[in-house]
Amino acid sequence: MRLVDSLSVGTTAPGETDGAGADDKLEAIQRQLLALWSETLRNDSLTLDDDPLQLGATSMQIMSVIGRLAEEMTIEVPVEAMFDAITIGEQASTLRTGL
């Protein structure tokens, strides 16, 4: 499966390196995920190393975060991606690089 978003996640032009622009995209996804999880779990002290499931996230909350990502960042997220990537940082990397 391939993730599709309005940020052109995972794509570079031929002969182009995946440099600073890729870092900016990853940071944007990280910020958005942290904000969504912080709001969803009502915890303002989350970091990229936190595991939402260990912090009590339910499957309904995961679906809510997926829906908000789709709406706010135009990212299509396979449900399994949010379960396979344990931490918020891993989730962001998965969304950045695709499956």
C-alpha positions as CSV (number, residue, x, y, z in Angstrom):
1,M,0.0,0.0,0.0
2,R,1.1,3.6,-0.6
3,L,0.1,6.6,1.4
4,V,-1.1,9.6,-0.5
5,D,-1.2,13.2,0.8
6,S,-1.2,16.8,-0.2
7,L,2.4,17.1,1.0
8,S,3.7,14.7,-1.7
9,V,4.8,12.3,1.0
10,G,7.5,9.9,-0.1
11,T,8.2,11.4,-3.5
12,T,11.2,13.2,-5.0
13,A,11.9,14.2,-8.6
14,P,14.4,12.2,-10.6
15,G,18.0,13.2,-9.7
16,E,16.8,15.0,-6.5
17,T,17.8,13.9,-3.0
18,D,15.3,13.5,-0.2
19,G,16.9,16.2,2.0
20,A,15.6,19.3,3.9
21,G,12.1,19.2,2.3
22,A,11.7,15.6,3.5
23,D,12.7,16.7,7.0
24,D,10.2,19.5,6.9
25,K,7.4,17.1,5.9
26,L,8.4,14.7,8.7
27,E,8.4,17.5,11.3
28,A,5.0,18.7,10.1
29,I,3.6,15.2,10.5
30,Q,5.2,14.8,13.9
31,R,3.8,18.1,15.1
32,Q,0.3,17.2,13.8
33,L,0.4,13.7,15.4
34,L,1.6,15.1,18.7
35,A,-1.2,17.7,18.7
36,L,-3.9,15.2,17.8
37,W,-2.7,12.6,20.3
38,S,-2.3,15.3,23.0
39,E,-5.9,16.5,22.4
40,T,-7.3,13.0,22.1
41,L,-5.6,11.7,25.3
42,R,-5.9,15.0,27.1
43,N,-2.2,14.9,27.9
44,D,-0.1,18.0,27.0
45,S,3.2,16.3,27.9
46,L,3.4,13.7,25.2
47,T,6.6,13.1,23.3
48,L,7.5,11.3,20.0
49,D,8.6,8.3,22.2
50,D,5.2,7.8,23.8
51,D,3.0,4.9,22.8
52,P,-0.7,6.0,22.7
53,L,-1.9,2.4,23.4
54,Q,0.1,2.1,26.5
55,L,-1.2,5.5,27.6
56,G,-4.8,4.2,27.3
57,A,-5.8,5.0,23.7
58,T,-8.8,3.0,22.6
59,S,-9.5,1.7,19.1
60,M,-12.2,4.4,18.7
61,Q,-9.6,7.1,19.6
62,I,-7.2,5.7,17.0
63,M,-9.9,5.8,14.4
64,S,-10.6,9.4,15.4
65,V,-6.9,10.4,15.0
66,I,-6.9,8.6,11.6
67,G,-10.0,10.5,10.5
68,R,-8.6,13.8,11.6
69,L,-5.3,13.2,9.8
70,A,-7.3,12.5,6.7
71,E,-9.3,15.7,7.1
72,E,-6.6,18.1,8.3
73,M,-3.6,16.9,6.3
74,T,-5.3,15.0,3.5
75,I,-3.4,11.9,4.4
76,E,-5.0,8.5,3.8
77,V,-3.9,6.2,6.7
78,P,-4.3,2.5,6.6
79,V,-5.6,1.4,10.1
80,E,-2.8,-1.1,10.5
81,A,-0.2,1.6,10.2
82,M,-1.3,3.1,13.5
83,F,-1.1,-0.2,15.2
84,D,2.1,-1.4,13.6
85,A,4.0,1.7,14.5
86,I,4.2,1.7,18.3
87,T,5.3,5.3,19.2
88,I,4.1,8.6,17.9
89,G,7.5,9.1,16.3
90,E,7.3,5.8,14.5
91,Q,3.7,6.6,13.3
92,A,5.0,9.9,11.8
93,S,7.9,8.1,10.1
94,T,5.5,5.4,8.7
95,L,3.3,8.1,7.4
96,R,6.3,9.9,5.9
97,T,7.8,7.0,4.1
98,G,4.7,5.0,3.2
99,L,4.2,1.3,3.7
